[in-house]
Amino acid sequence: MLFPWDLGGRMVKSWLEAHWVAGAAFMGGALLLFLPGIAADPALRLVYLASPLYMLHQIEEHAGDRFRRYVNGTVFGGVQALTVWDVLVINLPGVWGLNLIAFYAALLCGPGWGLAAAYLILVNGIAHVGMAARFRGYNPGLVTGALVFIPFGLVSLIQIPAGVGEHVVGLVVSLLVHAGIMVRVKANAGAARPA
């Protein structure tokens, strides 16, 4: 009998592509339920909160494949710039993984070393607002980006004690993640356009 991973991961990949947003809904809620027992330190609690808040944002953004279709249709004029696999990689290891690393960095080295999670949220919220201004309308993720991410990111940056170096590392990590996404999407768009 073949298991899903026996097919080169194709079955696992297709299952993840189809169900990761539902997993985000479940995990975001579950992580919020664990919050009272996770961290007595308010700064550490803010770093922890980045994960469930991001997962709840991902529901608005990606349910029904809305964000990928919006980017491909509105931003890139119908060109397949963002694939389903790209969305999965960006959000699971790119967001969930980064937030997990940020939480453990804050836990083990001090709350300021978890600022990458706060900056990731803040930069993403600003990007959604910028996209709405650029394209003069709603984009999937705009509501939570503007109403949750920007205030939460700012409060986190103010409340989490950190030095300049910790802020620089957090901001640079966040900007590198977003720049990596832009490079990937633009490369995909270039490859997808007819010669």
C-alpha positions as CSV (number, residue, x, y, z in Angstrom):
1,M,0.0,0.0,0.0
2,L,1.3,3.4,-0.9
3,F,1.2,6.2,1.6
4,P,0.8,9.9,0.5
5,W,4.5,10.6,0.9
6,D,5.4,7.6,-1.3
7,L,4.3,9.5,-4.4
8,G,7.0,12.1,-4.1
9,G,4.9,14.1,-1.7
10,R,2.3,14.9,-4.4
11,M,-0.7,13.7,-2.3
12,V,0.6,15.6,0.8
13,K,1.2,18.7,-1.3
14,S,-2.2,18.7,-2.9
15,W,-3.9,18.0,0.5
16,L,-2.0,20.9,2.1
17,E,-2.8,23.2,-0.8
18,A,-6.5,22.4,-0.4
19,H,-6.8,22.4,3.4
20,W,-4.2,24.7,4.9
21,V,-6.6,27.6,5.4
22,A,-9.0,25.4,7.4
23,G,-6.0,24.4,9.4
24,A,-5.2,28.0,10.1
25,A,-8.7,28.6,11.4
26,F,-8.4,25.7,13.8
27,M,-4.9,26.4,14.9
28,G,-5.5,30.2,15.3
29,G,-8.4,29.5,17.6
30,A,-6.5,26.7,19.5
31,L,-3.5,29.0,20.0
32,L,-5.7,31.7,21.4
33,L,-7.1,29.2,23.9
34,F,-3.6,28.4,25.1
35,L,-2.7,32.1,25.6
36,P,-3.5,32.4,29.3
37,G,-1.1,29.7,30.2
38,I,1.7,30.4,27.7
39,A,3.4,33.5,29.0
40,A,3.1,35.5,32.1
41,D,5.5,38.2,30.6
42,P,3.3,40.7,28.6
43,A,6.0,41.2,26.0
44,L,6.4,37.5,25.4
45,R,2.6,37.2,25.2
46,L,2.6,39.8,22.3
47,V,5.2,37.8,20.4
48,Y,3.1,34.6,21.0
49,L,-0.1,36.4,19.8
50,A,1.4,37.1,16.4
51,S,0.8,33.5,15.3
52,P,-2.9,33.2,16.0
53,L,-3.6,36.7,14.8
54,Y,-1.7,35.9,11.5
55,M,-3.7,32.7,11.1
56,L,-7.0,34.6,11.6
57,H,-5.8,37.1,9.0
58,Q,-5.0,34.2,6.6
59,I,-8.6,33.1,6.7
60,E,-9.8,36.5,5.4
61,E,-6.9,36.6,2.9
62,H,-6.9,33.1,1.5
63,A,-10.3,31.4,2.0
64,G,-11.5,30.4,-1.4
65,D,-8.0,31.1,-2.9
66,R,-9.1,34.8,-2.9
67,F,-5.7,36.5,-2.5
68,R,-3.9,34.4,-5.1
69,R,-6.7,35.1,-7.6
70,Y,-6.7,38.8,-6.7
71,V,-2.9,39.1,-7.2
72,N,-3.0,37.2,-10.5
73,G,-6.0,39.0,-11.8
74,T,-5.8,42.6,-10.5
75,V,-2.1,43.1,-9.8
76,F,-0.7,41.1,-12.7
77,G,-3.5,41.4,-15.2
78,G,-4.4,37.8,-15.5
79,V,-0.8,36.4,-15.5
80,Q,-0.1,33.4,-13.2
81,A,2.4,35.2,-10.9
82,L,1.4,33.6,-7.7
83,T,0.8,29.8,-7.6
84,V,-1.1,27.8,-5.0
85,W,2.2,26.2,-4.0
86,D,3.8,29.7,-3.6
87,V,0.9,30.7,-1.2
88,L,1.5,27.5,0.8
89,V,5.2,28.0,1.1
90,I,4.9,31.7,1.9
91,N,2.3,31.1,4.7
92,L,3.4,27.9,6.3
93,P,7.2,28.0,6.7
94,G,7.4,31.7,5.8
95,V,4.9,33.0,8.3
96,W,4.1,30.2,10.7
97,G,7.7,29.1,10.8
98,L,9.1,32.6,11.2
99,N,6.6,33.3,14.0
100,L,7.6,30.1,15.8
101,I,11.3,31.0,15.5
102,A,10.6,34.5,16.7
103,F,8.7,33.1,19.7
104,Y,11.5,30.8,20.7
105,A,14.1,33.6,20.2
106,A,12.0,35.8,22.5
107,L,11.6,33.0,25.0
108,L,15.3,32.0,25.1
109,C,17.1,35.2,24.3
110,G,14.7,38.0,25.4
111,P,11.4,39.4,24.1
112,G,13.2,41.9,21.8
113,W,14.5,39.0,19.7
114,G,11.0,38.2,18.8
115,L,10.3,41.5,17.1
116,A,10.5,39.9,13.6
117,A,6.9,38.6,14.3
118,A,5.7,42.1,15.1
119,Y,7.5,43.7,12.1
120,L,6.1,40.9,9.8
121,I,2.6,41.8,10.9
122,L,3.1,45.5,10.6
123,V,4.7,45.4,7.2
124,N,2.0,43.1,5.9
125,G,-0.7,45.4,7.2
126,I,0.9,48.4,5.6
127,A,1.3,46.4,2.3
128,H,-2.4,45.6,2.3
129,V,-3.3,49.3,2.8
130,G,-0.8,50.3,0.1
131,M,-2.3,47.8,-2.3
132,A,-5.8,49.1,-1.6
133,A,-4.6,52.7,-2.3
134,R,-2.8,51.6,-5.4
135,F,-5.7,49.6,-6.9
136,R,-8.4,51.8,-5.3
137,G,-10.4,49.0,-3.6
138,Y,-10.5,46.1,-1.3
139,N,-8.0,43.3,-1.4
140,P,-8.3,40.0,0.5
141,G,-6.7,40.6,3.9
142,L,-7.2,44.4,3.9
143,V,-9.7,44.5,6.8
144,T,-7.6,42.5,9.3
145,G,-4.4,44.1,7.9
146,A,-5.7,47.6,8.6
147,L,-7.7,47.1,11.7
148,V,-5.7,44.4,13.5
149,F,-2.2,44.1,12.0
150,I,-1.2,47.8,12.0
151,P,-2.4,48.6,15.5
152,F,-1.1,45.3,16.9
153,G,2.3,45.7,15.2
154,L,2.7,49.3,16.6
155,V,1.6,48.3,20.1
156,S,4.1,45.4,20.0
157,L,6.9,47.6,18.9
158,I,6.1,50.0,21.7
159,Q,5.5,47.4,24.5
160,I,8.2,44.9,23.7
161,P,11.4,46.0,25.3
162,A,14.2,46.0,22.8
163,G,17.4,47.7,21.7
164,V,18.2,49.2,18.4
165,G,19.9,46.0,17.2
166,E,16.8,43.9,18.0
167,H,14.6,46.3,16.1
168,V,17.0,46.3,13.1
169,V,17.1,42.5,13.0
170,G,13.3,42.2,13.3
171,L,12.7,44.8,10.5
172,V,15.4,43.4,8.2
173,V,14.0,39.9,8.6
174,S,10.5,41.1,7.8
175,L,11.6,43.1,4.8
176,L,13.6,40.2,3.5
177,V,10.6,37.9,3.7
178,H,8.4,40.4,1.8
179,A,11.2,41.1,-0.7
180,G,11.6,37.4,-1.3
181,I,7.9,37.1,-2.1
182,M,8.0,40.0,-4.5
183,V,11.1,38.5,-6.3
184,R,9.3,35.1,-6.6
185,V,6.1,36.6,-7.9
186,K,7.8,38.9,-10.4
187,A,9.9,36.0,-11.7
188,N,6.8,33.8,-12.0
189,A,5.0,36.6,-13.9
190,G,8.0,37.1,-16.2
191,A,8.1,33.4,-17.0
192,A,4.4,33.2,-17.5
193,R,4.2,36.1,-20.0
194,P,4.3,35.2,-23.7
195,A,7.7,36.0,-25.3
